[in-house]
């Protein structure tokens, strides 16, 4: 794996931890729910020859301190602006993973003229693009009387693995990635994760994506248990600037083979070269 250097930036009374490395135009990556910069570790070798990566732990996750106020997608994005200013990043490509997608798009809203290419993985773009069963899960697990128990249970490895296999990721998830994800769960601030999850599933970003003229890449999986892939296909059907690649063999939890396939698509997109679809066409 390409080594990125670890840094820490003080913003007011808080510290934000981030990784950086590589060369070329800047690419900021926003990790997923209860994650950290290490969510993207399998991407680093492919991306560092092409981009200068800036990969933060979002506030309340990894080694970054939580916000004093609510952990909405807009507030999480706002917390990244001082980091970009400190690094002198005026133009950038932007990436988001799952619940990091609303954060990335909130940042796009803040600085629309600064963002070139978008790479959105398992994109949560609007409530109607998320399966009703997942909305019901979130409503139950974040309810005030249930959430303290759910927060305690997420730190029990057996319970956590069983829930994710049955309800979210499915089988055959990469073991190394699963280990990183569980360590991140132990570090995540419960208030942050509850607020971010509830807000992220309410964000209405489909119109923002559809109105963009700059290139955007969406990566999804046919067997995903969160995103309604058929609705996603319909959304982008009339959006010539949006490329949708659907992995026909994957679910929400990506395997090592799926990661290799998707990296081929991502690097071709960043290099602005044609690429074959990972799975079924966008339709």
C-alpha positions in Angstrom: 0.0 0.0 0.0 1.2 3.5 -0.8 2.1 5.3 2.4 0.3 8.5 3.1 1.6 10.8 5.8 -0.5 11.4 8.9 -1.2 14.9 10.0 -3.2 16.8 12.6 -4.7 20.3 12.2 -6.1 22.3 15.1 -9.3 24.1 14.2 -10.4 26.2 17.1 -10.4 23.9 20.1 -10.7 20.7 18.0 -8.2 18.6 16.1 -8.8 17.0 12.7 -6.7 14.1 11.7 -6.0 13.5 8.0 -3.8 11.6 5.7 -2.1 13.1 2.6 0.2 12.0 -0.2 0.5 11.5 -3.9 0.9 14.0 -6.7 -1.3 15.8 -9.2 -4.6 17.7 -8.7 -6.1 17.5 -5.2 -8.7 14.8 -4.4 -10.6 15.1 -1.1 -12.2 11.8 0.1 -15.0 11.7 2.6 -15.3 8.3 4.4 -18.5 6.4 5.3 -20.5 5.9 8.5 -18.5 5.4 11.6 -15.4 5.2 9.4 -12.0 6.9 9.1 -9.5 7.8 6.4 -8.5 4.1 6.3 -11.8 3.2 4.6 -9.9 4.2 1.4 -6.7 2.3 2.1 -7.2 -0.1 -0.8 -7.5 2.9 -3.1 -4.2 4.6 -2.3 -1.9 2.6 -4.5 -4.1 3.3 -7.6 -4.8 7.0 -6.8 -1.5 8.4 -5.5 0.2 8.5 -8.9 -2.8 10.5 -10.2 -3.9 12.7 -7.4 -2.7 14.6 -4.3 -4.9 12.9 -1.8 -6.4 14.6 1.2 -8.3 12.1 3.4 -9.6 13.3 6.7 -11.2 11.6 9.6 -14.6 13.4 9.7 -15.4 15.1 13.1 -16.5 12.6 15.7 -14.9 9.7 13.7 -11.5 8.1 13.8 -9.1 10.4 15.6 -10.9 13.6 14.9 -12.8 15.4 17.7 -16.5 15.7 17.5 -18.2 19.0 16.7 -19.8 21.1 19.5 -23.0 21.4 17.5 -25.0 19.0 15.5 -23.2 16.6 13.1 -25.2 17.3 10.0 -23.7 16.8 6.5 -23.6 20.6 6.1 -21.7 21.0 9.4 -19.3 18.2 8.7 -18.5 19.7 5.3 -18.1 23.1 6.9 -15.5 21.6 9.2 -13.4 20.6 6.2 -13.1 24.1 4.7 -10.4 25.3 7.1 -8.4 22.1 6.2 -8.6 23.0 2.5 -7.6 26.6 3.2 -4.7 25.5 5.4 -3.4 23.3 2.5 -3.9 26.0 -0.1 -6.4 23.8 -2.1 -8.4 26.1 -4.4 -9.5 23.5 -6.9 -10.1 19.8 -6.3 -11.8 16.6 -7.2 -14.2 15.3 -4.6 -15.1 11.8 -3.5 -17.6 10.3 -1.0 -18.3 6.8 0.3 -21.9 6.0 1.3 -22.9 8.4 4.1 -19.8 10.5 3.1 -21.6 11.3 -0.1 -24.0 13.9 1.5 -20.9 15.4 3.2 -19.1 15.7 -0.2 -22.1 17.2 -1.8 -22.6 19.7 1.0 -19.0 20.7 0.4 -19.8 21.1 -3.3 -22.7 23.4 -2.4 -20.3 25.5 -0.4 -17.7 25.8 -3.2 -19.4 24.8 -6.5 -16.8 26.6 -8.6 -13.9 24.8 -6.9 -15.0 21.2 -7.6 -14.1 19.4 -10.8 -14.8 15.7 -10.9 -17.0 13.8 -8.5 -16.5 10.1 -7.5 -19.5 8.9 -5.4 -19.4 5.4 -4.1 -22.7 3.7 -2.9 -24.3 7.1 -3.3 -27.0 8.2 -0.8 -28.4 11.1 -2.8 -32.0 11.4 -1.6 -34.4 9.6 0.7 -36.3 8.0 -2.2 -33.1 6.4 -3.4 -32.7 4.5 -0.1 -34.6 1.3 0.5 -37.6 1.6 2.8 -36.3 -1.3 5.0 -33.1 0.6 5.8 -35.1 3.8 6.7 -37.1 1.7 9.1 -33.9 0.2 10.6 -32.4 3.7 11.2 -35.7 5.1 12.6 -35.7 2.2 15.2 -32.0 2.1 16.1 -31.7 5.9 16.5 -34.9 6.3 18.5 -34.1 8.0 21.9 -35.2 4.9 24.0 -33.3 2.4 21.7 -30.2 4.3 20.7 -28.2 3.9 24.0 -28.6 0.1 23.8 -27.8 0.1 20.1 -24.6 2.1 20.7 -23.5 -0.4 23.4 -24.3 -3.4 21.1 -22.3 -2.0 18.2 -19.2 -2.5 20.3 -19.9 -6.2 20.8 -18.0 -7.9 17.9 -20.3 -10.9 17.5 -23.5 -8.8 17.5 -22.0 -6.2 15.1 -20.8 -8.8 12.6 -24.1 -10.7 12.7 -26.1 -7.5 12.2 -24.0 -6.3 9.3 -24.0 -9.7 7.5 -27.7 -10.2 7.8 -29.0 -6.6 7.4 -26.4 -4.5 5.6 -23.3 -6.0 3.9 -24.1 -9.7 3.2 -21.4 -12.4 3.0 -17.9 -12.6 1.6 -16.8 -9.1 2.9 -13.1 -8.5 2.8 -11.8 -9.6 6.3 -9.1 -6.9 6.5 -11.7 -4.2 5.7 -14.1 -5.7 8.2 -11.4 -5.5 10.9 -10.7 -1.8 10.1 -14.4 -1.0 10.2 -14.9 -2.6 13.6 -12.0 -0.7 15.1 -13.5 2.5 13.7 -16.9 1.6 15.3 -15.2 1.5 18.7 -13.8 5.0 18.3 -16.8 6.7 16.8 -18.6 9.2 18.9 -22.2 8.0 19.5 -23.8 11.5 19.3 -22.0 12.1 16.1 -23.0 8.9 14.4 -26.7 9.2 15.4 -26.9 12.8 14.2 -25.0 12.1 11.0 -27.0 9.1 10.1 -30.4 10.7 10.7 -29.4 13.8 8.8 -27.6 12.1 5.9 -30.7 10.0 5.0 -32.8 13.2 4.8 -30.4 15.1 2.4 -31.9 16.0 -1.0 -28.9 16.0 -3.4 -30.3 14.2 -6.5 -31.2 17.5 -8.2 -27.7 18.9 -7.4 -26.0 16.0 -9.1 -28.4 16.1 -12.1 -27.8 19.8 -12.7 -24.0 19.5 -12.8 -22.2 19.8 -16.1 -18.8 18.6 -14.8 -18.2 14.8 -14.9 -19.5 12.7 -12.1 -18.9 8.9 -11.5 -21.3 6.9 -9.4 -20.4 3.4 -8.3 -23.1 1.0 -7.0 -23.8 -2.7 -6.6 -26.7 -4.7 -7.9 -27.1 -6.5 -4.5 -26.9 -3.4 -2.3 -29.2 -3.5 0.7 -29.3 0.2 1.1 -29.4 1.9 -2.3 -32.3 1.4 -4.7 -30.1 0.8 -7.8 -33.0 0.7 -10.3 -34.1 4.1 -9.1 -30.5 5.3 -9.4 -30.4 4.1 -13.0 -33.6 6.0 -13.8 -32.2 9.2 -12.1 -29.1 9.3 -14.2 -30.6 8.1 -17.5 -30.9 11.7 -18.8 -27.7 13.0 -17.2 -25.0 13.0 -19.9 -22.3 14.2 -17.4 -23.0 11.3 -15.0 -21.4 7.8 -15.5 -23.0 5.0 -13.4 -21.2 1.7 -13.0 -23.1 -1.1 -11.3 -21.2 -4.1 -10.1 -23.4 -7.1 -10.9 -21.7 -9.4 -8.4 -21.4 -7.2 -5.3 -23.5 -6.0 -2.4 -23.1 -3.2 0.1 -20.0 -4.9 1.5 -17.3 -4.9 -1.2 -15.0 -7.9 -1.7 -11.4 -7.6 -2.8 -12.3 -8.6 -6.3 -15.0 -5.9 -6.5 -12.5 -3.3 -5.2 -10.1 -4.2 -8.1 -12.8 -3.9 -10.6 -14.0 -0.6 -9.3 -10.5 0.9 -9.2 -10.2 0.2 -12.9 -13.3 2.3 -13.5 -12.2 5.1 -11.1 -8.7 5.5 -12.5 -10.1 5.5 -16.1 -12.6 8.2 -15.0 -9.9 10.3 -13.3 -7.6 9.9 -16.3 -10.6 10.9 -18.6 -10.2 7.7 -20.6 -13.0 5.3 -21.8 -13.6 2.3 -19.5 -15.7 -0.8 -19.6 -18.6 -0.9 -17.1 -18.0 -3.0 -14.0 -21.3 -4.7 -14.3 -24.6 -4.0 -15.9 -25.2 -0.8 -17.8 -26.8 2.3 -16.3 -29.8 1.9 -18.6 
